[in-house]
Structure formats: C-alpha cells, structure tokens
Amino acid sequence: MQHYDSNDSKFGRNIRKGAPDDFAAFAEFDQKVFAEEGHTLSKKTRELIAIGVAATTQCPHCVEAHSRGAAQAGATEGELSEAIMVAMALRAGGAMTHGWMAMKYFNDENSDKGEDS
C-alpha cells in the first residue's frame, strides 16, 4: 500500500459524514484563511507560510496543496525554496533546543546519583 496518495482526500467524506458540524466549521475556516480577498498578507505570502508549516509538520497533502497554491498565487521557485529553508532552519533549531532539554534531564539524573556530568 502506498503511504501517500493525493487521492486519499476522498476519505474526507468519511470524516465529513462522521462529524458533519466540525467538518463544516473547519472547511469554512480553511476557505477564509486562504481566500483571495480580505487579508493583510497576500495570498502568495500566506501560501508560502503554509509551505513552511507543512514542511515542519510533515503533512504531504498540505505540501501538495500549498505548493500548487503558491504557484497559482505567483510565487517563484526561489521564493518556495526560501520558505522551505526557513522551515528547515526552524526544524533544526527545534532539534537543537530539544537536545538542550535532553542534556538537562540527563545531567539532572546523573546529579541525583552524585555523578559528574
């Protein structure tokens, strides 16, 4: 079985059927966030932000939808690349700061045992 298939979105109808009010609220919210008009940030900027978030949350459907949306909104390959690089930098930063936490807990455990770190 293939892990990611853009046609998997058809299963959204199952979610919509199982939780119709919640699904409708989400769909309305999502449509408003990515509507052409009524925002301070341009559609292109919002799509590029979505690319960065999709890359860090590792949502393949979001990557596909918002890459296409960014292209339709006039983003360049360079702009898409920069959005991806920002996401990469933050993802690496998150790994580093979680590494700090790991060291803190490790040292805390060793200090409880009277060991030097």
ABEGO torsion letter per residue (X at the ends): XBABBAAAAAAAAAAAAABAAAAAAAAAAAAAAABABGBABBAAAAAAAAAAAAAAAGBAAAAAAAAAAAAAAGBBAAAAAAAAAAAAAAAAAAAAAAAAAAAAAAAAAAAAAGBBX
